[in-house]
Amino acid sequence: MKIIGFIASPRKEGNTAWIINQILEEAQEQGAEMQSWSVSDLDIKPCRGCLGCHKGDGDRGCLINDDMQQLYEALAYADTLVLGSPVYMGQMSAQAKIFTDRLFAHISPRFSPHFKENAVKKAAACVYAGES
Ligand SMILES: Cc1cc2nc3c(=O)[nH]c(=O)nc-3n(C[C@H](O)[C@H](O)[C@H](O)COP(=O)(O)O)c2cc1C
């Protein structure tokens, strides 16, 4: 099993990073391969809503050529993804939302010709760190 964690908090040693790292370490102890990405360190632009992914323009799904392309490649080989975000104003962080929107090009079966059947077999979880 391959699991990828995405930390969508700007605080590298904050609560979100701690939770994601705990999950990844536990998965690794259980024999999983793991990878971790700090979304804040990457240049990921917001979805432009051009629907180029829907029309099949370009050969890699999303037409925006930024660091999200690396994440699409990483995700293609993962069985499980875990997204961690702090709660900001009752919602996920801006980094988490931009990342989530950009998944549209690859995991939305109704809209994307780049949708891969095996994407439906992936497990996904979101974890949120808030103020109690
Ligand atoms: C701009 C901003 C908005 C926040 N809004 C909320 C909120 O609506 N609800 C909440 O429970 N915590 C809120 N918090 C607190 C953070 O979610 C909380 O401290 C979280 O654990 C931080 O995660 P991190 O350590 O990974 O950055 C907010 C913090 C910031 C900086």
The ligand as an SDF file (V2000), in Angstrom:
LIG
                    3D

 31 33  0  0  0  0  0  0  0  0999 V2000
   -6.7250   32.7910   10.2230 C   0  0  0  0  0  0  0  0  0  0  0  0
   -7.1140   31.7460   11.2300 C   0  0  0  0  0  0  0  0  0  0  0  0
   -8.4470   31.3920   11.3640 C   0  0  0  0  0  0  0  0  0  0  0  0
   -8.8330   30.3880   12.2770 C   0  0  0  0  0  0  0  0  0  0  0  0
  -10.1450   30.0260   12.3590 N   0  0  0  0  0  0  0  0  0  0  0  0
  -10.5140   29.0030   13.1770 C   0  0  0  0  0  0  0  0  0  0  0  0
  -11.8700   28.5500   13.2280 C   0  0  0  0  0  0  0  0  0  0  0  0
  -12.7420   29.0660   12.5540 O   0  0  0  0  0  0  0  0  0  0  0  0
  -12.1710   27.5190   14.0390 N   0  0  0  0  0  0  0  0  0  0  0  0
  -11.2230   26.9110   14.8240 C   0  0  0  0  0  0  0  0  0  0  0  0
  -11.5580   25.9540   15.5300 O   0  0  0  0  0  0  0  0  0  0  0  0
   -9.9230   27.3160   14.8010 N   0  0  0  0  0  0  0  0  0  0  0  0
   -9.5630   28.3390   14.0020 C   0  0  0  0  0  0  0  0  0  0  0  0
   -8.2450   28.7590   13.9600 N   0  0  0  0  0  0  0  0  0  0  0  0
   -7.2450   28.0540   14.7900 C   0  0  0  0  0  0  0  0  0  0  0  0
   -6.5010   26.9810   13.9960 C   0  0  0  0  0  0  0  0  0  0  0  0
   -7.3820   26.1810   13.2220 O   0  0  0  0  0  0  0  0  0  0  0  0
   -5.7890   26.0360   14.9620 C   0  0  0  0  0  0  0  0  0  0  0  0
   -4.8960   26.7490   15.7600 O   0  0  0  0  0  0  0  0  0  0  0  0
   -5.0690   24.9430   14.2180 C   0  0  0  0  0  0  0  0  0  0  0  0
   -4.7410   23.8950   15.1070 O   0  0  0  0  0  0  0  0  0  0  0  0
   -3.8110   25.4660   13.5340 C   0  0  0  0  0  0  0  0  0  0  0  0
   -3.2350   24.4000   12.8020 O   0  0  0  0  0  0  0  0  0  0  0  0
   -1.6670   24.4200   12.4350 P   0  0  0  0  0  0  0  0  0  0  0  0
   -0.9410   24.3120   13.7450 O   0  0  0  0  0  0  0  0  0  0  0  0
   -1.4580   23.2380   11.5800 O   0  0  0  0  0  0  0  0  0  0  0  0
   -1.3990   25.6970   11.7200 O   0  0  0  0  0  0  0  0  0  0  0  0
   -7.8540   29.7610   13.0820 C   0  0  0  0  0  0  0  0  0  0  0  0
   -6.5080   30.1670   12.9620 C   0  0  0  0  0  0  0  0  0  0  0  0
   -6.1390   31.1350   12.0550 C   0  0  0  0  0  0  0  0  0  0  0  0
   -4.6810   31.5330   11.9200 C   0  0  0  0  0  0  0  0  0  0  0  0
  1  2  1  0
  2  3  1  0
  2 30  2  0
  3  4  2  0
  4  5  1  0
  4 28  1  0
  5  6  2  0
  6  7  1  0
  6 13  1  0
  7  8  2  0
  7  9  1  0
  9 10  1  0
 10 11  2  0
 10 12  1  0
 12 13  2  0
 13 14  1  0
 14 15  1  0
 14 28  1  0
 15 16  1  0
 16 17  1  0
 16 18  1  0
 18 19  1  0
 18 20  1  0
 20 21  1  0
 20 22  1  0
 22 23  1  0
 23 24  1  0
 24 25  2  0
 24 26  1  0
 24 27  1  0
 28 29  2  0
 29 30  1  0
 30 31  1  0
M  END
$$$$
